[in-house]
Amino acid sequence: MQSCFDNLYARSVDGQNFYDLMKLISSNENIRLAYRNIKRNTGSKTAGTNKLTIEDVKDLSVEQVTKKLEHMLSAYEPEKVRRVFIPKANGKTRPLGIPTIWDRILQQCILQVLEPICEAKFHKHSYGFRPNRNTHHAKARFEFLINQAGLYHCIDVDIKGFFDNVNHSKLLKQLWSIGIRDKALLSIISKLLKAEIEREGIPTKGTPQGGILSPLLSNIVLNELDWWVSDQWESFKTTFKYKHPGKYQALKKSHLKECFIVRYADDFKILCRTRSQAIKMNYAVKDFLKTRLHLETSDEKSQVINLKKNSSEFLGFSIKAVRKGKTRMGYVAQSNMTKKAKSNALIKIKEAIKVIQKKPCMETV
């Protein structure tokens, strides 16, 4: 399937639209690959509302599995999603929606085909839930903007319950604009979004955390934000073709706001050159999220920070710009674990010690 996925990526880079993806999604090879990927996932042992796990599916032959998935894709109706609440370090809980094992395999079939198409459209400084990218890359980019670009004014924006408030109709329009024009596939995704949650009913908005497709869908929603911020400065198109970095030197003579975004899932930072630019961008980003993406932000948690004076928390780290040495050579990023990350690490260490203590001592020869 890899050559097929590479072809999808190349076509998406060329700006082509895709009208017949269901044929590929329901192909025997794609279903077999999805089954193997789900089987390797530790979450496959978690039961949905029908109490089935991957162990129950293993009893079936490969032919039975493919026939079952082909039938589901031809006339799809999602089963109820199991609601689970995971405790957080601050005492609150995070709601998870766990689809049945068959729905998870079906979502994996769709994910494998959609991912290369969407990857071609995603912004290069979005790092969450993407292949070959992780938190280390996002943190490195944030520190690069401090160390090399000398940007110290950081915009912290907190989206209220992002995964629970994604607008369904907006998301389907974004899929269409990316180039996914297969109406049968869009209908299945719409049904997945509206899958009934046990004890809560049919949701009118949101993508349940715990679903296979949810991370990709969340990136599709916020990809519009990535490119909107980027087009303000980083990828701003000029009529004259400058040689790098000549474009930025010319832009600095304009009234444009110098800003760069770094995003990991719904956690993102925007770094600006001056405080006035950061304050203006802060208002603009909040307005964009509300009017374009229909997402609310928290005024208490959203703020503009001068990294020379205060630190900003990002992906479990508290990052601040400190003076380099005793001379006036500039500032560099200094990162430390946040209090929350330290307490979580301490809990994990204590649990690991308990496990080691319970194990019988190894006999030495």
C-alpha positions in Angstrom: 0.0 0.0 0.0 3.0 2.4 0.5 3.3 3.2 -3.2 -0.4 4.0 -3.3 -0.1 6.3 -0.2 2.9 8.0 -1.8 0.8 8.6 -5.0 -2.0 10.1 -2.9 0.5 12.5 -1.2 2.0 13.5 -4.6 -1.4 14.2 -6.1 -2.4 16.2 -3.0 0.8 18.3 -3.3 -0.2 19.1 -6.9 -3.5 20.4 -5.7 -5.7 17.6 -7.1 -9.1 16.7 -5.7 -10.2 13.2 -4.7 -13.6 11.9 -5.8 -13.3 8.1 -5.5 -11.6 7.3 -2.2 -14.1 4.7 -1.0 -12.8 2.2 -3.5 -9.4 2.4 -2.0 -10.6 2.5 1.6 -12.6 -0.7 1.1 -9.9 -2.5 -0.8 -8.7 -5.9 0.6 -5.2 -4.7 1.0 -6.1 -1.5 3.0 -8.4 -3.5 5.3 -5.7 -6.1 6.0 -3.2 -3.3 6.8 -5.7 -1.6 9.1 -6.4 -4.9 10.9 -2.7 -5.4 11.5 -2.2 -1.8 12.7 -5.0 -2.1 15.2 -3.8 -5.5 16.4 -0.4 -4.0 17.3 -2.1 -1.1 19.2 -2.3 -1.8 23.0 -5.7 0.1 23.0 -7.2 -2.7 21.0 -7.6 -4.7 24.2 -10.0 -2.1 25.6 -13.6 -3.0 25.1 -16.3 -0.8 23.6 -20.0 -0.8 24.4 -20.4 -4.3 22.8 -17.7 -5.7 25.2 -15.6 -7.0 22.3 -11.9 -6.6 22.0 -9.3 -7.6 19.4 -9.1 -11.0 21.0 -12.6 -11.7 19.8 -11.7 -10.5 16.3 -8.6 -12.7 16.2 -10.8 -15.8 16.3 -12.1 -14.9 12.8 -10.3 -15.6 9.6 -8.8 -12.8 7.5 -11.5 -13.3 4.9 -14.3 -13.0 7.5 -12.7 -9.7 8.8 -12.4 -8.2 5.3 -16.0 -9.2 4.4 -17.3 -7.7 7.6 -15.5 -4.4 7.0 -16.6 -4.3 3.3 -20.2 -4.6 4.4 -19.8 -2.0 7.1 -18.3 0.5 4.7 -21.1 -0.1 2.1 -23.9 0.7 4.6 -22.3 2.3 7.6 -24.1 2.8 10.9 -21.8 3.5 13.9 -22.4 1.6 17.2 -22.6 3.4 20.5 -19.4 5.0 21.9 -18.4 4.0 25.4 -17.8 7.0 27.7 -14.9 6.8 30.1 -13.6 9.5 32.4 -9.8 9.5 33.0 -8.6 11.3 36.2 -6.2 14.3 35.8 -3.5 15.4 38.1 -5.5 18.5 39.2 -8.4 16.3 40.4 -10.6 16.9 37.4 -11.4 14.2 34.8 -10.9 14.0 31.0 -13.8 12.4 29.0 -12.8 9.7 26.5 -15.0 8.2 23.9 -14.1 4.6 23.0 -15.7 3.2 19.8 -16.3 -0.5 19.4 -13.4 -2.6 18.0 -15.1 -2.9 14.6 -15.6 0.9 14.4 -11.9 1.4 15.3 -10.8 -0.9 12.5 -13.1 1.0 10.1 -11.7 4.3 11.3 -8.1 3.0 10.8 -9.1 2.1 7.2 -10.2 5.7 6.6 -7.2 7.2 8.5 -4.6 5.3 6.3 -6.0 6.9 3.1 -6.8 10.4 4.5 -3.4 10.9 6.2 -1.2 11.2 3.2 -3.7 13.6 1.5 -3.9 15.8 4.6 -0.1 15.6 5.3 0.5 17.4 2.0 -1.7 20.3 3.1 -0.6 20.6 6.8 1.7 23.4 8.0 5.3 22.5 8.6 5.2 23.8 12.2 2.3 21.7 13.3 3.8 18.8 15.3 1.0 17.0 17.2 -0.3 13.5 16.0 1.7 13.5 12.8 4.1 10.9 11.5 7.7 11.4 12.3 7.0 14.4 14.5 6.8 14.7 18.3 6.9 17.1 21.3 10.7 17.4 21.0 10.4 18.9 17.6 7.8 21.4 18.8 9.9 22.4 21.8 13.0 22.7 19.6 11.2 25.0 17.2 9.9 27.2 20.1 13.4 27.5 21.5 14.9 28.2 18.0 12.6 31.2 17.6 13.9 32.5 21.0 17.6 31.7 20.4 18.1 32.4 16.7 15.2 34.8 15.7 15.3 36.8 19.0 11.5 36.7 19.5 10.6 37.2 23.2 6.9 38.2 23.1 4.7 35.1 23.4 1.0 34.8 22.9 -0.6 32.1 25.1 -4.1 31.2 23.9 -6.2 28.5 25.7 -9.1 27.0 23.7 -12.0 25.9 25.9 -12.6 22.1 25.6 -11.3 22.0 22.1 -12.1 18.3 21.3 -15.6 18.6 22.8 -16.5 21.8 20.8 -15.4 21.1 17.2 -18.1 22.3 14.8 -19.2 19.4 12.6 -20.4 21.3 9.6 -17.2 23.5 9.6 -15.0 20.3 9.7 -16.8 18.7 6.8 -16.3 22.0 4.8 -12.6 21.9 5.7 -12.3 18.3 4.4 -13.9 19.4 1.2 -11.5 22.4 0.8 -8.5 20.1 1.4 -9.6 18.1 -1.7 -11.6 15.2 -0.2 -14.6 15.4 -2.5 -15.9 11.8 -2.1 -19.5 12.3 -0.8 -19.9 8.7 0.4 -16.7 9.1 2.5 -17.9 12.5 3.9 -21.2 10.9 4.8 -19.4 8.1 6.8 -17.3 10.7 8.6 -20.4 12.7 9.4 -22.0 9.6 10.9 -18.9 8.9 12.9 -19.0 12.4 14.4 -22.6 11.9 15.3 -22.2 8.5 16.8 -24.3 8.1 20.0 -22.4 8.3 23.3 -23.7 6.0 26.0 -25.7 7.9 28.7 -25.3 11.2 26.8 -27.1 10.7 23.5 -26.1 12.0 20.0 -23.5 14.8 20.1 -24.1 18.0 18.1 -20.4 19.0 18.2 -17.0 17.7 19.1 -14.7 14.8 18.1 -14.5 12.2 21.0 -10.9 11.7 22.3 -10.2 8.0 22.1 -11.3 7.6 18.4 -8.8 6.6 15.8 -9.7 9.5 13.5 -10.0 12.2 16.1 -6.3 13.4 16.1 -6.3 13.8 12.3 -9.7 15.6 12.3 -8.4 18.0 15.1 -5.4 18.8 12.9 -7.7 19.5 9.9 -9.7 22.0 12.1 -6.7 23.9 13.3 -4.7 23.7 10.0 -6.7 26.8 8.9 -5.4 28.7 12.0 -1.8 27.6 11.2 -1.9 28.9 7.7 -3.8 32.1 8.6 -1.1 33.1 11.2 1.7 32.0 8.8 0.3 34.1 6.0 0.5 37.2 8.2 4.3 37.0 7.9 6.2 33.7 7.5 4.5 32.6 4.2 3.3 36.1 3.2 3.3 36.2 -0.6 5.0 39.1 -2.3 4.8 40.2 -5.9 8.6 40.5 -6.1 10.5 37.2 -5.7 13.2 37.9 -3.0 16.1 35.6 -2.3 16.0 34.3 1.3 16.2 36.1 3.7 15.6 39.2 1.7 11.8 39.0 1.9 11.8 39.3 5.7 14.1 42.4 5.5 11.6 44.0 3.1 8.6 43.0 5.2 10.1 44.7 8.3 9.8 48.0 6.5 6.0 47.4 6.2 3.3 47.6 8.9 2.8 43.8 8.9 3.0 42.0 12.3 6.1 39.7 12.6 4.7 36.4 14.0 5.5 32.7 14.0 3.2 29.8 15.2 4.3 26.6 16.8 1.5 24.1 17.4 1.1 20.7 19.0 -2.5 19.5 18.8 -4.7 22.2 20.5 -1.7 23.7 22.4 0.0 26.4 20.4 2.2 29.5 20.9 2.7 32.5 18.7 5.9 34.5 19.0 6.1 38.2 18.0 8.8 40.8 17.6 7.3 43.5 19.8 4.7 43.6 22.6 2.3 45.9 20.5 2.4 43.3 17.7 1.7 40.5 20.2 -1.3 42.3 21.8 -2.8 43.0 18.3 -2.3 39.4 17.2 -3.8 38.1 20.5 -7.1 39.9 19.8 -6.9 38.9 16.1 -6.4 35.2 16.9 -9.2 35.1 19.4 -11.5 36.7 16.9 -10.4 34.2 14.2 -11.0 31.2 16.4 -14.5 32.5 17.3 -15.7 33.7 14.0 -14.1 31.2 11.6 -13.7 28.0 13.7 -16.5 28.6 16.2 -14.2 27.9 19.1 -14.2 29.8 22.4 -11.1 30.9 24.3 -10.4 31.3 28.0 -9.7 35.0 28.8 -8.2 34.0 32.2 -5.6 31.6 30.7 -5.0 33.6 27.5 -2.3 36.3 27.8 0.7 38.0 26.3 4.0 37.1 28.0 7.4 38.8 27.8 9.7 35.8 28.0 12.5 37.9 29.4 10.5 38.5 32.5 8.1 35.6 32.8 8.1 32.0 31.7 5.5 30.2 29.4 4.4 26.7 29.9 4.5 24.5 26.8 4.3 20.6 26.6 5.2 20.1 30.2 8.1 22.6 30.2 8.4 26.1 31.6 10.4 28.1 29.1 12.0 31.5 29.7 14.5 33.7 27.9 17.5 34.4 30.1 20.6 36.5 29.4 23.5 34.6 27.8 26.4 34.9 30.2 27.4 38.1 32.0 27.7 40.2 28.8 25.0 41.7 26.7 25.2 39.1 24.0 21.5 38.4 23.9 19.1 35.9 25.4 18.7 32.1 25.1 15.8 29.8 26.0 16.0 28.1 29.4 13.6 25.2 30.0 12.6 23.4 33.2 9.9 20.9 34.0 6.6 22.4 35.1 5.3 21.6 38.6 2.5 19.5 37.1 5.0 17.5 35.0 7.3 17.0 38.1 4.4 15.7 40.2 3.3 13.3 37.4 6.9 12.1 37.0 7.2 11.6 40.8 3.9 9.5 40.8 5.2 7.3 38.0 8.6 6.8 39.7 6.9 5.8 42.9 4.7 3.3 41.0 7.7 1.9 39.2 9.5 1.4 42.6 6.5 -0.5 44.0 6.5 -2.8 41.0 10.2 -3.5 41.4 9.8 -4.1 45.2 7.1 -6.7 44.6 9.2 -8.7 42.2 11.1 -11.6 43.7 14.9 -11.1 43.9 16.8 -12.7 41.0 18.9 -15.7 42.0 22.5 -15.1 41.4 24.7 -18.0 40.3 
